Amino acid sequence: LHIVVDAGNGAGGFFVRDVLEPLGADCSGSQFLEPDGHFPNHIPNPENEEAMRSISEAVVKVGADLGVIFDADCDRAAIVDHSGREINRNRLIALISAILLDKMPGATIVTDSVTSSGLAKFIMEWGGEHYRYKRGYRNVIDEAIRLNEAGINCPLAIETSGHAALRENHFLDDGMYLVTVLICEAMRLKQEGQELSSLIADLQEPIESAEIRMNITQEDFRA
């Protein structure tokens, strides 16, 4: 599998040298693997337009099967397919949900509150339950843990930002683990002549989606 990794000059460069290449992956075209806290190339953020454009262009340039991008400490991630199509936010949640629900029909997927109605429909059509919860990746993870303790089969807690925690990985907030699961599935599908993005072909996309963050200037912001 030809995988281009963009570590954004954060901590994730070792994923190429110590994980993918020793397993036989072609990682030619990977970029910004050396840590640099000034982040000279782009913000290491899988939600940032410039960062996603950078990895998309890198994948298309070398004709890779898949592109992977991490944030600075690798607890968030996103991917792009061979055409450079971004798979982050709702698409990323749909993709990992499809993989898990194929193995565990009826499972509950916990997300934050800003996911799309199309995603809810997608999870339902794959035989799962979509459980929206309040924002904050720790909130989402804690709720997933609570549901499992209550006897509800919940293998995934994931925030739209790309924070993802899988039960099989002890609900650690680990974008690198998420990406590894996706790469394994991409390899399996390639052997069958299929592509990873085919799993989300039926995802209904929002007509538009924008996130607006307002700065709170009051000194006593909690009040």
C-alpha positions in Angstrom: 0.0 0.0 0.0 1.3 3.4 -0.9 0.6 5.7 2.0 1.6 9.4 2.2 1.9 10.7 5.7 1.8 14.4 6.7 2.9 14.8 10.3 2.6 18.6 10.1 6.0 18.8 11.9 4.4 17.4 14.9 5.2 14.2 16.8 3.9 11.7 14.2 6.8 11.3 11.9 7.9 8.1 13.6 4.7 6.4 12.2 6.5 6.3 8.9 9.9 5.2 10.0 9.0 2.8 12.9 5.6 1.5 11.9 4.6 1.6 8.2 7.9 1.2 6.4 9.1 -1.8 8.5 5.7 -3.5 7.6 6.4 -2.9 3.9 4.4 0.2 3.1 5.6 2.6 0.4 5.7 6.0 2.1 7.4 8.0 -0.6 6.0 11.5 -0.9 5.4 11.8 2.9 6.1 15.2 4.2 6.8 17.4 7.3 7.9 14.4 9.3 10.5 16.2 11.4 9.2 17.8 14.6 9.3 21.6 14.6 7.3 23.5 17.2 7.1 26.5 14.9 5.1 24.4 12.4 6.6 26.1 9.4 4.6 24.4 6.7 1.0 24.4 7.9 -1.1 24.2 11.1 -1.1 20.5 12.2 -4.9 20.2 12.3 -7.0 17.7 10.4 -9.8 20.3 10.3 -7.7 23.0 8.8 -8.4 23.7 5.1 -4.8 24.5 4.3 -3.5 21.3 6.0 -6.1 19.1 4.3 -5.3 20.7 0.9 -1.6 20.0 1.5 -2.1 16.3 2.1 -4.6 16.0 -0.7 -2.2 17.5 -3.2 0.7 15.3 -1.9 -1.4 12.1 -2.4 -2.5 13.1 -6.0 1.1 14.2 -6.9 2.6 10.7 -6.2 -0.5 8.6 -7.0 -0.7 7.1 -3.6 -3.5 4.8 -2.3 -4.1 6.8 0.8 -3.0 9.9 2.7 -2.8 10.3 6.5 -2.6 13.5 8.4 -2.1 14.0 12.2 -2.4 16.9 14.6 0.6 17.8 16.7 0.3 15.1 19.3 -1.5 12.5 17.1 -4.6 12.2 19.2 -6.5 13.5 16.1 -6.2 12.3 12.5 -7.9 12.3 9.1 -7.2 10.6 5.8 -7.7 11.3 2.1 -8.4 8.7 -0.6 -6.4 8.2 -3.8 -8.3 11.0 -5.6 -7.4 13.5 -2.8 -10.9 13.5 -1.4 -10.8 14.5 2.2 -12.2 12.0 4.7 -12.5 13.9 8.0 -15.3 15.1 10.3 -18.6 13.3 9.4 -17.0 11.3 6.7 -14.3 9.9 9.1 -16.9 9.0 11.7 -19.0 7.3 9.0 -16.0 5.3 7.7 -14.9 3.9 11.1 -18.5 3.3 12.0 -19.1 1.2 8.9 -16.0 -0.9 9.7 -17.1 -1.5 13.2 -20.8 -2.1 12.5 -19.9 -4.7 9.8 -18.4 -6.7 12.6 -20.8 -5.7 15.4 -24.4 -5.1 14.0 -26.5 -3.2 16.5 -23.6 -1.4 18.1 -23.9 2.1 19.5 -21.6 4.9 18.1 -21.1 7.8 20.5 -20.4 11.2 18.8 -20.4 14.8 19.8 -23.5 16.9 19.1 -22.5 18.7 15.9 -22.6 15.7 13.6 -24.9 15.7 10.5 -28.3 14.2 10.1 -26.8 12.4 7.1 -24.4 10.6 9.4 -27.2 9.6 11.7 -29.0 8.1 8.8 -25.9 6.4 7.6 -25.2 4.7 11.0 -28.8 3.6 11.2 -28.7 2.1 7.7 -25.5 0.1 8.6 -27.5 -1.3 11.5 -26.2 0.8 14.3 -27.4 3.3 16.9 -26.2 6.9 16.7 -25.9 8.4 20.2 -25.2 12.2 20.1 -23.7 13.7 23.3 -22.3 17.0 24.4 -19.1 18.4 22.9 -15.7 17.7 24.4 -13.8 14.5 23.5 -13.5 13.6 27.2 -17.3 13.9 27.6 -17.8 11.7 24.6 -15.3 9.1 25.8 -16.7 9.0 29.4 -20.2 8.6 28.1 -19.2 5.6 25.9 -17.5 4.0 28.9 -20.7 4.6 31.0 -22.8 3.0 28.3 -20.6 -0.1 28.2 -20.8 -0.4 31.9 -24.6 -0.2 31.6 -24.5 -3.2 29.2 -24.8 -1.3 25.9 -22.4 -2.4 23.2 -20.5 0.7 22.4 -17.2 0.2 20.6 -16.4 3.8 19.6 -16.4 7.3 21.0 -15.5 9.9 18.4 -15.7 13.7 18.1 -16.2 15.6 14.8 -12.8 17.2 15.3 -11.1 13.8 14.8 -10.6 12.8 18.4 -11.3 9.0 18.4 -11.3 6.4 21.1 -12.0 2.7 20.5 -13.0 0.2 23.2 -10.5 -2.3 21.8 -7.8 0.2 22.5 -9.0 0.9 26.1 -10.8 4.0 25.0 -7.6 5.9 24.7 -7.9 9.2 22.7 -5.5 8.0 19.9 -5.7 9.2 16.3 -2.8 7.0 15.3 -4.6 3.8 16.4 -7.7 4.9 14.4 -5.6 5.4 11.3 -4.0 2.0 11.7 -7.4 0.4 11.8 -8.3 2.3 8.6 -5.1 1.3 6.9 -5.7 -2.4 7.7 -9.2 -2.2 6.2 -7.8 -0.3 3.1 -5.3 -3.2 2.6 -8.0 -5.8 2.9 -10.3 -4.0 0.5 -7.5 -3.5 -2.0 -6.9 -7.2 -2.1 -10.6 -7.5 -3.1 -10.3 -4.8 -5.8 -12.2 -2.2 -3.7 -11.4 1.1 -2.2 -11.8 2.3 1.4 -13.9 5.3 0.3 -16.5 2.9 -1.2 -17.7 2.2 2.3 -19.1 5.7 2.6 -20.5 6.1 -0.9 -24.0 6.3 0.5 -23.2 9.0 3.1 -25.6 11.9 2.6 -23.5 15.0 2.7 -24.7 18.3 4.2 -25.5 21.0 1.6 -23.0 23.2 3.6 -21.2 23.0 6.8 -19.4 25.7 8.8 -18.1 26.0 12.3 -18.0 29.5 13.9 -15.9 30.0 17.0 -16.4 33.2 18.8 -13.7 34.6 21.1 -14.9 35.5 24.7 -13.2 38.6 25.7 -14.6 39.0 29.2 -11.8 38.4 31.8 -14.1 36.4 34.0 -15.2 34.2 31.1 -16.6 31.4 33.3 -19.3 33.8 34.6 
